[in-house]
Amino acid sequence: MQDLKAHWEGVYGTKGEREVSWFEARPDVSLEMLAAAGVTRESCVLDVGGGDSRLIDDLAARGMDCLAVLDVSGAALHRARTRLGDAASVPVWIEADVTGEWTLKPMDVWHDRAVFHFLTDAEDRARYLSHLHQVLKVNGTAIIATFALDGPESCRGLRVARYSAESLAATLGAEFVLMESRRHIHRTPWGSSQAFQYSRFARVQ
């Protein structure tokens, strides 16, 4: 776990936001899925691996005040907090590996763009799912984006596991009902293409 933290601290400590492949000026697909899930100003949203993502900027600008951001990299979180300015006081900032030790009150939405596909070890996936069950409310929404089956096989030197909506649903289990899935071709800042699949799940009793 510490080696993984050092890896991402190195990335965010040496690369600008437009020097990493996952940069999005506006996370349109995530925002559209949040809207489809019926998110309101009163909803509580956790962004997993969202340290330098601009999703939290948009949600805070809407007046939402029940927000949390989790990332293994303190450097990524620092960049986001600096960018948000006064609005940085709104979210709960959690510096932790998603598979490690951390806690948060129950939330309405679990959002994860491109963290789960890094979990190639079954034990890490089990720890991730344990946190998902602990944090996401029943009837809540999980939005998880991974590389698609024809997407990259690695990212920043780390191997990834690629998913279809169906294989991701099978991994999450029967408690999570697939409500929507979408293929998305992400354009990196330098113009290359990466195939993602976004899936929105409802957690049922």
N, C-alpha and C positions, 0 to 999 in steps of 0.2 A: 504493500500500500504506500509506503513512504517513497519507493522508487517511482511509482505512478505520480505521486504528488510532485516530486522533483522534476519529472518529465514535463508536466503541464506548467509548473512555475517557470521552467526554462522557456517554454513556448511563449507564454504571455509576458515574460520579462524581456524578451528580445524581439518580438514581432508586433508591429502595429496592427490595428483591427483590419485593415485592408490587405494585410500580408498573410492572412490565414484563409484557407479555402472556404470555411463555413460562414464567412461574413455575409450578412444580409442588412441592407440599409433599412428595410422594413420587413418584418416577418409576416408577410401577407397570408400564407396558408395557415399558420398558427392562429392568426387573428380571425380568419374566416371560420375555422373550426371552433374557436371559443364562442363566436357569435352563434353558430349552429347549436352549440350546447346550452345556449340560453344564459350565458354569463352576464351578470349585472354588476352595478357598482358595489353591491353588497356581497358579492361572491368572494371567496377566499381562494387564491391561486398560488401554487408552488411551481416555480420554474427550476427544474432539475438540470444542473449543468449550465445554468443560465448566466454565468458570471459576466460575460462581456456581450451578451445578447441584448438587442434593443427592445425585446418584448416588454420588459419591465418598464421601460420608458413610456411606452404607449399606454400601458395599464395605469400607471401612476398619473399620467396626464388626463385620464378619464375620471379621475377623482376616486379611484379604488384605493382603499386603505387597509385591506387585509391581503397583503402580498408577502411572499417569501422567495428568496433566491438561494439556491444551494450550488456550490461549486468547490471542487478540490483545490483550486488555485486561488490563493489570497491575492495574487497580482491581478487576476481577472476581476475579482470582486472590487478591488481598489479602483480599477479603471472605470467600472460601471458606476460606482459611488461618486467618483469625481465628475463623471459626465452628467449625472443626475442633479448634482448641486443640492439645493435645498430639499428637493424631492427624495434624496437618499435617506431621509429620516423615516420614510414611510415603510419600505420593506424590512422584513427580518432577514438579515444576511447570515448565512450558515456556511462556514468554511469547513468542508468535510467531504470525504469520499462517500458517494451515495451508498456504497456497500459497507461503510464503516459505522461508527457509533455517532448517532445524532438523533435529536427528537424535535418534534413540532406538533402543535395542536392539530386536530382534524381539519382537513381542507376540502373544499368543494371540487377543486381541479388539480390534477397532477399533470404537468406539462413537461415533456422531455424531448428535445430535438437533439438527437445524435449523441446520447450517452449510452443507452441500452445496448447499441450494437458493438460497443467496446467490451462488453462483458462476455468473453469467450469461454469462461470457466463456469461450470454448472453451479458451484458453490457461490460465486459472485452473483449469478442470476437469482439464486435462492434468497440471498441477503437483500437484493434489490426488491424482490417481490414481497419480502417480509415488511420492508419499510412502506411499500405501496399499500399493503393491507392495513398497516398501522395508521397511516396518515390520511388516506383517501376515505371520505365518508361513503357509506352506503348510499346509492343513488347519485354519487359523484361521477365525475368525468375524468378519464385518463386519455391524454393525447400524447402519443408516442411516435416519433419519426425516426426511422432507421434507413440505412442504405438499402435499396431494393436488391432483388436477386441478381440484377445485372449492374449493380452499383460497384463502387471501388471495393477492393478486397482488403485495403489497409488505409490508414489515415495517420499522418504525422509519425510514420514508422511503427504504428501499432496495428496488429491484426484486428479485423472486425468480423462479426457474424452478420450475414445479410438475411433479410426477412421478406416474405410476402405478408400481406395482411392476415392471411389464413394461418401461416406458421407462427406469426406473432400472437394471434388469438389463442392458438393451441398452447403456446408457452405460458401465457397469462392464466389460462384455466377458465372453467365454466362460469366463474363468478364475474367475468368481464365479457360483456356482450358487444360485439363489433357493430357500431352504429354507422360508421362511414369510413371509407378508405380512399386515398387519392394518391396517384402517382405524380411526382413533382420532379422536374429537371432543374436542379440548382445550377446557376451559373456562378462560377468562382470569380473573384475580382480580376483574374487574368484571362477570363474567357473560356475556360474549359467547362465541361458538363459533368454533373454527378447525378445519378438516378437515385432518388429517395422515394420511400413510401411513407405516407402519413396515415395513421389510423386513430380513430376516435372510438373509445369504449365507454359504455355505461357500466358502473359497478352495481350489480344486483344482489339481493339478499340471498 
